[in-house]
């Protein structure tokens, strides 16, 4: 993905309720800048929370780097995961690619 905000990936997945999981993926970035926080390119668990839990962000130019996010699936039995470049349409720029997305129970 290039330019301002977009989801590289957004998946709606059925999961076991009230279970702990680890989400991992590899990302590579080029000239990623984030204006307001340290986010940049991240993995996130998208839910009704206005600030969904997310991994550490990658900013700048990085070779393939593994990102991870630990979370609890909650009570709905469905989660939405995404691979972000920023949070809004004006807060990030650059290029990010992802590969090897995995989700495993803990």
C-alpha positions, 0 to 999 in steps of 0.5 A: 500500500502506498500513500495515505491510510489504508488497510493492507488487510482486513479479515473477519474471523470466527474464533473460540470465545474468551480465548487468548491469541497471538497475531503475527505478521512480517512487514517491510516499509519504505519511508513510513511517516506518522504525524501524531503518534508512534504507530506507522505500519501496525497490526490491529484488532478492530472492534467497537473500541475507538482505539483498537489494540495494535502492535508496535508500529514500524516507521521509516524504512525497514527490512522484513520485521515481525510484528505481534499482537496478543489479545483475548477474543472476547465473547462475540466469537468473531474478531476483525483483524487488520494490517494498518498504515496509520489511523486516519486518512491524513496521519500516515504516509509511505509504503508498507507490505505484509506477509505470513499472517498467523493467528494461534491460541496461547 
